[in-house]
Amino acid sequence: MDFNALFDDDRAVSPVIGVILMVAITVILAAVIGSFVLGLGNSVQQTAPSANFQFDFESGNVTATHTGGDSIPGDQLNITDGTNSEAFPQTSVTAGDTSDKLTYTGDTVRVIWTSENGDTSQTLAEESTP
């Protein structure tokens, strides 16, 4: 038996590699198309911003101040106590910007971010009222 002929014979390698590549390409295409069809690509872009807020309580009113973190569109931020709600007046809220004074009646004041399309929201800051 000629063992050198066995090592030099590579006729079956090409079809096997071809099949493996076709299966890999099919799986990758299915994953990409599936993510667009199911809308998973859109939800990735709607993560909540990272921002810090400080609350100042003064004779029944509260003001929230953005103390650092991401710049956030003002129409996506609200300060609320569960009953009353006030939007931030700025077009873009950055460090140093404050909300209008909110007259609070609840036990907890929150700054709530809402995504651009309104599908998701998250509390960015929360503090108990005095």
MDTraj code that builds the backbone (N, CA, C; nanometers):
import mdtraj as md
import numpy as np

residues = "MET ASP PHE ASN ALA LEU PHE ASP ASP ASP ARG ALA VAL SER PRO VAL ILE GLY VAL ILE LEU MET VAL ALA ILE THR VAL ILE LEU ALA ALA VAL ILE GLY SER PHE VAL LEU GLY LEU GLY ASN SER VAL GLN GLN THR ALA PRO SER ALA ASN PHE GLN PHE ASP PHE GLU SER GLY ASN VAL THR ALA THR HIS THR GLY GLY ASP SER ILE PRO GLY ASP GLN LEU ASN ILE THR ASP GLY THR ASN SER GLU ALA PHE PRO GLN THR SER VAL THR ALA GLY ASP THR SER ASP LYS LEU THR TYR THR GLY ASP THR VAL ARG VAL ILE TRP THR SER GLU ASN GLY ASP THR SER GLN THR LEU ALA GLU GLU SER THR PRO".split()
xyz = np.array([
    [0.0850, -0.1171, 0.0000],
    [0.0000, 0.0000, 0.0000],
    [0.0895, 0.1233, 0.0000],
    [0.0517, 0.2186, -0.0793],
    [0.1307, 0.3407, -0.0940],
    [0.0740, 0.4481, -0.0014],
    [0.1415, 0.4724, 0.1150],
    [0.0939, 0.5702, 0.2133],
    [0.1121, 0.7141, 0.1655],
    [0.2111, 0.7375, 0.0811],
    [0.2304, 0.8727, 0.0289],
    [0.1119, 0.9185, -0.0564],
    [0.0482, 0.8264, -0.1228],
    [-0.0670, 0.8603, -0.2061],
    [-0.1846, 0.9054, -0.1195],
    [-0.1965, 0.8486, 0.0007],
    [-0.3049, 0.8886, 0.0907],
    [-0.2883, 1.0335, 0.1381],
    [-0.1646, 1.0725, 0.1666],
    [-0.1408, 1.2082, 0.2148],
    [-0.1515, 1.3119, 0.1031],
    [-0.1273, 1.2729, -0.0187],
    [-0.1342, 1.3649, -0.1315],
    [-0.2748, 1.3753, -0.1908],
    [-0.3626, 1.2854, -0.1540],
    [-0.4968, 1.2831, -0.2108],
    [-0.5859, 1.3804, -0.1323],
    [-0.6201, 1.4947, -0.1906],
    [-0.7023, 1.5939, -0.1213],
    [-0.8287, 1.6269, -0.2007],
    [-0.8805, 1.5311, -0.2739],
    [-0.9984, 1.5555, -0.3562],
    [-1.1228, 1.5813, -0.2726],
    [-1.1378, 1.5232, -0.1553],
    [-1.2581, 1.5386, -0.0745],
    [-1.2549, 1.6632, 0.0138],
    [-1.1439, 1.7315, 0.0217],
    [-1.1331, 1.8468, 0.1101],
    [-1.2149, 1.9641, 0.0573],
    [-1.2100, 1.9898, -0.0698],
    [-1.2779, 2.1045, -0.1287],
    [-1.4300, 2.0986, -0.1099],
    [-1.4984, 1.9869, -0.1358],
    [-1.6432, 1.9830, -0.1129],
    [-1.6810, 2.0003, 0.0346],
    [-1.6014, 1.9475, 0.1245],
    [-1.6322, 1.9602, 0.2673],
    [-1.6214, 2.1061, 0.3111],
    [-1.5155, 2.1723, 0.2701],
    [-1.4986, 2.3136, 0.3045],
    [-1.6099, 2.3970, 0.2421],
    [-1.6490, 2.3650, 0.1219],
    [-1.7577, 2.4361, 0.0549],
    [-1.8890, 2.4242, 0.1303],
    [-1.9205, 2.3044, 0.1775],
    [-2.0439, 2.2829, 0.2532],
    [-2.0395, 2.3589, 0.3852],
    [-1.9257, 2.3556, 0.4533],
    [-1.9128, 2.4268, 0.5814],
    [-1.9313, 2.5774, 0.5596],
    [-1.8714, 2.6316, 0.4552],
    [-1.8871, 2.7749, 0.4271],
    [-2.0312, 2.8102, 0.3929],
    [-2.0987, 2.7271, 0.3168],
    [-2.2388, 2.7542, 0.2821],
    [-2.3282, 2.7525, 0.4054],
    [-2.3059, 2.6579, 0.4948],
    [-2.3851, 2.6516, 0.6178],
    [-2.3572, 2.7748, 0.7043],
    [-2.2320, 2.8154, 0.7174],
    [-2.1968, 2.9326, 0.7985],
    [-2.2599, 3.0595, 0.7410],
    [-2.2537, 3.0770, 0.6105],
    [-2.3137, 3.1950, 0.5474],
    [-2.4652, 3.1949, 0.5668],
    [-2.5278, 3.0804, 0.5557],
    [-2.6720, 3.0705, 0.5755],
    [-2.7111, 3.1069, 0.7183],
    [-2.6369, 3.0596, 0.8160],
    [-2.6664, 3.0899, 0.9569],
    [-2.6492, 3.2391, 0.9839],
    [-2.5436, 3.2997, 0.9321],
    [-2.5203, 3.4423, 0.9542],
    [-2.6299, 3.5254, 0.8892],
    [-2.6669, 3.4927, 0.7669],
    [-2.7750, 3.5659, 0.7003],
    [-2.9074, 3.5509, 0.7742],
    [-2.9364, 3.4319, 0.8232],
    [-3.0599, 3.4092, 0.8979],
    [-3.0618, 3.4930, 1.0260],
    [-2.9485, 3.5042, 1.0934],
    [-2.9418, 3.5843, 1.2158],
    [-2.9618, 3.7324, 1.1865],
    [-2.9008, 3.7831, 1.0824],
    [-2.9154, 3.9254, 1.0473],
    [-3.0587, 3.9557, 1.0056],
    [-3.1153, 3.8750, 0.9192],
    [-3.2523, 3.8979, 0.8738],
    [-3.3501, 3.8826, 0.9902],
    [-3.3288, 3.7841, 1.0749],
    [-3.4158, 3.7648, 1.1912],
    [-3.4127, 3.8820, 1.2865],
    [-3.2956, 3.9418, 1.3072],
    [-3.2882, 4.0549, 1.3995],
    [-3.3636, 4.1759, 1.3448],
    [-3.3603, 4.1967, 1.2130],
    [-3.4365, 4.3077, 1.1561],
    [-3.5859, 4.2789, 1.1559],
    [-3.6240, 4.1571, 1.1266],
    [-3.7653, 4.1219, 1.1228],
    [-3.8274, 4.1318, 1.2621],
    [-3.7565, 4.0855, 1.3625],
    [-3.8090, 4.0888, 1.4989],
    [-3.7901, 4.2241, 1.5659],
    [-3.7210, 4.3171, 1.5016],
    [-3.7035, 4.4501, 1.5570],
    [-3.5987, 4.4589, 1.6659],
    [-3.5116, 4.3608, 1.6737],
    [-3.4102, 4.3641, 1.7781],
    [-3.3064, 4.4725, 1.7524],
    [-3.2872, 4.5117, 1.6299],
    [-3.1912, 4.6160, 1.5974],
    [-3.2332, 4.7511, 1.6519],
    [-3.3639, 4.7773, 1.6583],
    [-3.4130, 4.9052, 1.7094],
    [-3.4020, 4.9152, 1.8604],
    [-3.4233, 4.8059, 1.9315],
    [-3.4210, 4.8111, 2.0774],
    [-3.2808, 4.8321, 2.1313],
    [-3.1801, 4.7968, 2.0560],
    [-3.0434, 4.8161, 2.1010],
    [-3.0113, 4.9644, 2.1106],
    [-3.0672, 5.0445, 2.0222],
    [-3.0378, 5.1865, 2.0182],
    [-3.1136, 5.2663, 2.1236],
    [-3.2041, 5.2062, 2.1977],
    [-3.2871, 5.2784, 2.2916],
    [-3.2462, 5.2517, 2.4359],
    [-3.1196, 5.2528, 2.4633],
    [-3.0742, 5.2350, 2.5995],
    [-3.0822, 5.3676, 2.6732],
    [-3.1085, 5.3596, 2.8004],
    [-3.1223, 5.4802, 2.8816],
    [-2.9882, 5.5498, 2.8973],
    [-2.9894, 5.6822, 2.9004],
    [-2.8645, 5.7557, 2.9196],
    [-2.8160, 5.7430, 3.0634],
    [-2.6911, 5.7721, 3.0833],
    [-2.6333, 5.7709, 3.2176],
    [-2.6171, 5.9156, 3.2618],
    [-2.6881, 5.9547, 3.3663],
    [-2.6835, 6.0932, 3.4130],
    [-2.7090, 6.0979, 3.5632],
    [-2.6533, 6.2000, 3.6278],
    [-2.6717, 6.2212, 3.7715],
    [-2.7553, 6.3469, 3.7934],
    [-2.8438, 6.3419, 3.8913],
    [-2.9284, 6.4557, 3.9242],
    [-2.9259, 6.4798, 4.0743],
    [-2.9368, 6.6065, 4.1121],
    [-2.9439, 6.6463, 4.2527],
    [-3.0765, 6.7192, 4.2721],
    [-3.1440, 6.6903, 4.3832],
    [-3.2722, 6.7527, 4.4122],
    [-3.2547, 6.8579, 4.5214],
    [-3.3171, 6.9743, 4.5010],
    [-3.3180, 7.0805, 4.6011],
    [-3.4624, 7.1050, 4.6426],
    [-3.4911, 7.0805, 4.7706],
    [-3.6255, 7.0977, 4.8239],
    [-3.6321, 7.2320, 4.8958],
    [-3.7372, 7.3113, 4.8623],
    [-3.7497, 7.4440, 4.9211],
    [-3.8973, 7.4793, 4.9336],
    [-3.9466, 7.4862, 5.0553],
    [-4.0845, 7.5253, 5.0883],
    [-4.1895, 7.4651, 4.9940],
    [-4.1933, 7.3341, 4.9868],
    [-4.2943, 7.2635, 4.9078],
    [-4.2639, 7.2499, 4.7600],
    [-4.1518, 7.3034, 4.7154],
    [-4.1123, 7.2922, 4.5747],
    [-3.9812, 7.2155, 4.5643],
    [-3.9607, 7.1509, 4.4515],
    [-3.8369, 7.0781, 4.4274],
    [-3.7838, 7.1155, 4.2893],
    [-3.6512, 7.1294, 4.2812],
    [-3.5829, 7.1561, 4.1553],
    [-3.4792, 7.0464, 4.1357],
    [-3.4744, 6.9892, 4.0170],
    [-3.3748, 6.8874, 3.9843],
    [-3.2651, 6.9526, 3.9009],
    [-3.1393, 6.9258, 3.9379],
    [-3.0241, 6.9790, 3.8659],
    [-2.9434, 6.8637, 3.8086],
    [-2.9139, 6.8717, 3.6800],
    [-2.8292, 6.7716, 3.6129],
    [-2.6856, 6.7995, 3.6553],
    [-2.6253, 6.7082, 3.7305],
    [-2.4912, 6.7307, 3.7849],
    [-2.3801, 6.6627, 3.7059],
    [-2.4140, 6.5807, 3.6090],
    [-2.3112, 6.5159, 3.5286],
    [-2.3662, 6.3982, 3.4516],
    [-2.2910, 6.3574, 3.3501],
    [-2.3309, 6.2430, 3.2691],
    [-2.3670, 6.2846, 3.1292],
    [-2.4479, 6.2016, 3.0642],
    [-2.4850, 6.2229, 2.9248],
    [-2.5736, 6.3456, 2.9065],
    [-2.5632, 6.4070, 2.7904],
    [-2.6550, 6.5122, 2.7485],
    [-2.7827, 6.4439, 2.7009],
    [-2.8990, 6.4943, 2.7441],
    [-3.0262, 6.4284, 2.7155],
    [-3.1233, 6.5299, 2.6559],
    [-3.1969, 6.4938, 2.5509],
    [-3.2991, 6.5851, 2.4984],
    [-3.4020, 6.6187, 2.6064],
    [-3.4336, 6.7464, 2.6206],
    [-3.5238, 6.7919, 2.7261],
    [-3.6631, 6.7337, 2.7172],
    [-3.7113, 6.7060, 2.5966],
    [-3.8460, 6.6508, 2.5832],
    [-3.8543, 6.5038, 2.6248],
    [-3.7413, 6.4422, 2.6573],
    [-3.7404, 6.3032, 2.7033],
    [-3.7277, 6.2930, 2.8551],
    [-3.7217, 6.4069, 2.9267],
    [-3.7053, 6.4067, 3.0721],
    [-3.8241, 6.4723, 3.1408],
    [-3.8684, 6.4117, 3.2501],
    [-3.9726, 6.4689, 3.3351],
    [-3.9316, 6.4521, 3.4795],
    [-3.9648, 6.5502, 3.5619],
    [-3.9515, 6.5362, 3.7068],
    [-4.0932, 6.5190, 3.7600],
    [-4.1138, 6.4168, 3.8416],
    [-4.2484, 6.3845, 3.8864],
    [-4.2475, 6.3357, 4.0307],
    [-4.3610, 6.3525, 4.0972],
    [-4.3796, 6.2964, 4.2312],
    [-4.4897, 6.1913, 4.2300],
    [-4.5299, 6.1482, 4.1147],
    [-4.6365, 6.0495, 4.1007],
    [-4.7698, 6.1146, 4.0696],
    [-4.7902, 6.2372, 4.1157],
    [-4.9136, 6.3112, 4.0891],
    [-4.8862, 6.4269, 3.9946],
    [-4.7895, 6.5084, 4.0305],
    [-4.7512, 6.6238, 3.9485],
    [-4.6314, 6.5878, 3.8626],
    [-4.6221, 6.6517, 3.7464],
    [-4.5110, 6.6263, 3.6566],
    [-4.4715, 6.7557, 3.5875],
    [-4.3422, 6.7735, 3.5672],
    [-4.2902, 6.8938, 3.5016],
    [-4.1798, 6.8523, 3.4058],
    [-4.1856, 6.9019, 3.2830],
    [-4.0823, 6.8721, 3.1837],
    [-3.9656, 6.9676, 3.2017],
    [-3.8493, 6.9265, 3.1567],
    [-3.7331, 7.0146, 3.1584],
    [-3.7499, 7.1173, 3.0472],
    [-3.7234, 7.2462, 3.0737],
    [-3.7473, 7.3502, 2.9721],
    [-3.6417, 7.3552, 2.8617],
    [-3.5248, 7.2964, 2.8833],
    [-3.4165, 7.3056, 2.7854],
    [-3.4395, 7.2095, 2.6690],
    [-3.3863, 7.2455, 2.5525],
    [-3.3907, 7.1571, 2.4369],
    [-3.2994, 7.0378, 2.4591],
    [-3.1820, 7.0635, 2.5146],
    [-3.0860, 6.9590, 2.5476],
    [-3.0387, 6.9827, 2.6906],
    [-3.0587, 6.8837, 2.7772],
    [-3.0234, 6.8963, 2.9185],
    [-2.8806, 6.8460, 2.9384],
    [-2.7928, 6.9361, 2.9834],
    [-2.6536, 6.9021, 3.0104],
    [-2.6216, 6.9379, 3.1540],
    [-2.5001, 6.9083, 3.1964],
    [-2.4591, 6.9353, 3.3347],
    [-2.4795, 7.0831, 3.3680],
    [-2.5444, 7.1082, 3.4813],
    [-2.5711, 7.2441, 3.5265],
    [-2.7123, 7.2908, 3.4984],
    [-2.7841, 7.2254, 3.4077],
    [-2.9216, 7.2649, 3.3760],
    [-3.0159, 7.2191, 3.4860],
    [-3.1225, 7.2987, 3.5096],
    [-3.2199, 7.2666, 3.6135],
    [-3.3597, 7.2584, 3.5553],
    [-3.4463, 7.1887, 3.6282],
    [-3.5868, 7.1807, 3.5904],
    [-3.6588, 7.3017, 3.6476],
    [-3.7817, 7.3236, 3.6014],
    [-3.8662, 7.4233, 3.6658],
    [-3.9063, 7.3690, 3.8022],
    [-3.9422, 7.4586, 3.8920],
    [-3.9822, 7.4135, 4.0258],
    [-4.1128, 7.3370, 4.0177],
    [-4.1138, 7.2216, 4.0821],
    [-4.2315, 7.1358, 4.0869],
    [-4.2857, 7.1381, 4.2287],
    [-4.4134, 7.1654, 4.2440],
    [-4.4765, 7.1568, 4.3750],
    [-4.5065, 7.0103, 4.4005],
    [-4.4401, 6.9536, 4.5019],
    [-4.4545, 6.8097, 4.5235],
    [-4.5561, 6.7814, 4.6334],
    [-4.6277, 6.6697, 4.6153],
    [-4.7235, 6.6233, 4.7155],
    [-4.6963, 6.4787, 4.7548],
    [-4.6149, 6.4083, 4.6774],
    [-4.5864, 6.2684, 4.7041],
    [-4.4680, 6.2496, 4.7966],
    [-4.4375, 6.1237, 4.8277],
    [-4.3271, 6.0893, 4.9162],
    [-4.1937, 6.0793, 4.8440],
    [-4.1968, 6.0590, 4.7126],
    [-4.0747, 6.0380, 4.6357],
    [-4.0793, 6.1217, 4.5080],
    [-3.9670, 6.1856, 4.4786],
    [-3.9535, 6.2637, 4.3553],
    [-3.8576, 6.1884, 4.2636],
    [-3.8921, 6.1820, 4.1345],
    [-3.8110, 6.1071, 4.0383],
    [-3.7860, 6.1905, 3.9130],
    [-3.6704, 6.1654, 3.8500],
    [-3.6443, 6.2144, 3.7153],
    [-3.6578, 6.0929, 3.6248],
    [-3.7515, 6.1009, 3.5304],
    [-3.7818, 5.9870, 3.4445],
    [-3.7458, 6.0199, 3.3002],
    [-3.6710, 5.9290, 3.2382],
    [-3.6354, 5.9393, 3.0969],
    [-3.7305, 5.8507, 3.0181],
    [-3.7800, 5.9032, 2.9039],
    [-3.8642, 5.8264, 2.8129],
    [-3.7971, 5.8250, 2.6765],
    [-3.7916, 5.7084, 2.6124],
    [-3.7250, 5.6973, 2.4826],
    [-3.7957, 5.7844, 2.3793],
    [-3.7282, 5.8082, 2.2689],
    [-3.7800, 5.8972, 2.1651],
    [-3.9137, 5.8497, 2.1092],
    [-3.9287, 5.7193, 2.0923],
    [-4.0549, 5.6675, 2.0386],
    [-4.1560, 5.6354, 2.1484],
    [-4.1185, 5.6533, 2.2755],
    [-4.2109, 5.6331, 2.3866],
    [-4.2293, 5.4899, 2.4296],
    [-4.1533, 5.3971, 2.3731],
    [-4.1695, 5.2558, 2.4074],
    [-4.1116, 5.2204, 2.5435],
    [-4.0023, 5.2848, 2.5824],
    [-3.9368, 5.2502, 2.7084],
    [-3.9165, 5.3746, 2.7932],
    [-3.9112, 5.3536, 2.9231],
    [-3.8802, 5.4621, 3.0159],
    [-3.8006, 5.4052, 3.1319],
    [-3.7266, 5.4929, 3.1987],
    [-3.6450, 5.4490, 3.3111],
    [-3.6261, 5.5649, 3.4078],
    [-3.6243, 5.5329, 3.5358],
    [-3.5979, 5.6330, 3.6383],
    [-3.4479, 5.6557, 3.6458],
    [-3.4047, 5.7800, 3.6220],
    [-3.2618, 5.8139, 3.6254],
    [-3.2174, 5.8567, 3.7656],
    [-3.3080, 5.9185, 3.8417],
    [-3.2746, 5.9633, 3.9772],
    [-3.4019, 5.9603, 4.0611],
    [-3.3839, 5.9370, 4.1911],
    [-3.4973, 5.9256, 4.2817],
    [-3.4546, 5.9685, 4.4204],
    [-3.5408, 6.0431, 4.4893],
    [-3.5109, 6.0847, 4.6264],
    [-3.6398, 6.1042, 4.7034],
    [-3.6366, 6.0685, 4.8315],
    [-3.7520, 6.0875, 4.9184],
    [-3.7665, 6.2341, 4.9533],
    [-3.8900, 6.2787, 4.9615],
    [-3.9161, 6.4181, 4.9973],
    [-3.8986, 6.4359, 5.1484],
    [-3.8626, 6.5579, 5.1921],
    [-3.8431, 6.5792, 5.3372],
    [-3.9735, 6.5806, 5.4132],
])
top = md.Topology()
chain = top.add_chain()
for i, resn in enumerate(residues, 1):
    res = top.add_residue(resn, chain, resSeq=i)
    for name in ("N", "CA", "C"):
        top.add_atom(name, md.element.get_by_symbol(name[0]), res)
traj = md.Trajectory(xyz[None], top)
